């Protein structure tokens, strides 16, 4: 594909050498030339100009023209150094304390220096071969040294954009831009690194292109007014709460035991070597890694609504992350009440977005926080913001039938399932309570599964699958009820889909003031401070009874009474 | 449209919900043969390995293992016959239903609108018996709508129909 579009470009980049423009064209070849153009509809405006090349500068609509003529850009020149530093840290960690004590400090330094030079050279060559640009409604990225890769990312499939700034990048004023696209096992297209301003501008532009209204895309390039309207701050987690919440984890509770054990061992054996102490400290750090990492990652957690109604999430101390999620990309919300947090009445929430790797992936790497720690009223307000019309306090669920006690002797009452007008709700867990909320419009498929014991008890489990990787699970329902839930889920999902596809513009991008908070009138709750936005003022007038009032069109949704009458037992 | 009244869910056979609206179609019985041959090949390989053990060490555990393998294979084969009969699929107006499994029974309901792509595969053994497998993929990794043991013409008909319906009703996520 590079052969098709890199030729007409006037200049490879701001500081490019001529070999750059020619090289990818040679390798890309005719085989890959057809892939991007066959990909999607929105390309149509751009496709003819690609073929005719420079001739289009005069003709064709002005917006498409300006987009196509854009030269391929390089990443920031400092990026090879930064990415090299990362690999060096990994290598040093792999060499470990043991090696240090064996080879001595000079040799160790020498090895590290040699490795460092090699890594940086490799990174520089990689940097020379990496470039990106926006063509029509696609972002195209070329990279790779031996195996060259040209990727075209259709922006209308964009799920979320995240800007990450690790410590080194913060010191040098750089940022990494990560795009989440459906179907990738990992994050596609991390652009590491760009200057912060460039990254912010590119992100605004990609998100504008990703929105389904092509008319908005009139002003491409850095001319995009990035700080056009102020964001409306939604919520902020106090760092004190975050710290306490991570002290209330099993790892932190076990720490004193571990310290006592180690100290006792040292006292008994009386051997105080540097390597011994260093290794022990590393091991301890390993145990404590998760809570510490959580604190560092979720530090200064802020949520806001950007002017276009998208959700902006920012957090992190050493590595700051700033993520922008269009609300219609939210696949499900998970709420968890950990056992040790009960005393504080705290909970944490996660946001599932398609494109992030499945549930098996490392929990720390995922960027799925909606609320790292908070009290229930805060959670309720946030859920209302993310899924307008869903009130966390008004999600009634029914437990499974009593005979499911054979399967869950203690936890039966903690399971529950409910169908509200907008969402499918599933609760589970006796000690660590969990709640999953899946909007019908995001349902991918419905499964009914019945194991042998369940068959004997006439029970079945219903799964509501989403693209986010996690499913809403209605555990151990009566068979007839399970079929009924499955049927209802597919009917409601279809209606929700039809509703959204008929009004593509009126997706869930509800203007912010239209959504009123379900917060009760008696002001902000104790604990994390509510940031009252400048725009709508405290709109807390509605009590919980107002529930899904202003935002949802209730007339079109099937009445819910039927569900709460349990179907006749066979 | 298949919308049973919401208030009266008919209690039905666990494997066949909504009997009045859903027209279940079985998969080809030749799939039994294919599965049995597959198993036979596997058993022969394992028995060969165990025979080597017998020749080398002459320990009683080898014949015992052989007997166990044969018994397990026979039992699995009996199950296979019933399991293949339990596979079924149905095309409704808006979604595809696939059910399978004997011990753990599963039913998947996949709306055509959520289809991302359709796989049609046929291994050498399946081809010899004129069978193919159609699998429907959605954006959710958990959804499994796989229909084995289809005749080639039925497989291509299903594929074409699924893609046509998917194009009609498709949307992103």
Interface residues (C-beta under 8 A of the other chain):
Chain A: X156 X157 X159 X182 X183 X329 X331 X354 X358 X442 X443 X444 X445 X446 X447 X448 X449 X450 X451 X452 X455 X458 X460 X463 X465 X466 X467 X469 X471 X479 X480 X481 X483 X484 X486 X487 X488 X489 X490 X491 X493 X494 X497 X500 X501 X558 X562 X563 X565 X567 X568 X570
Chain B: X3 X4 X6 X7 X8 X9 X10 X11 X12 X14 X17 X18 X94 X95 X103 X104 X105 X106 X107 X108 X109 X110 X111 X113 X114 X116 X138 X139 X140 X141 X142 X143 X144 X145 X171 X172 X173
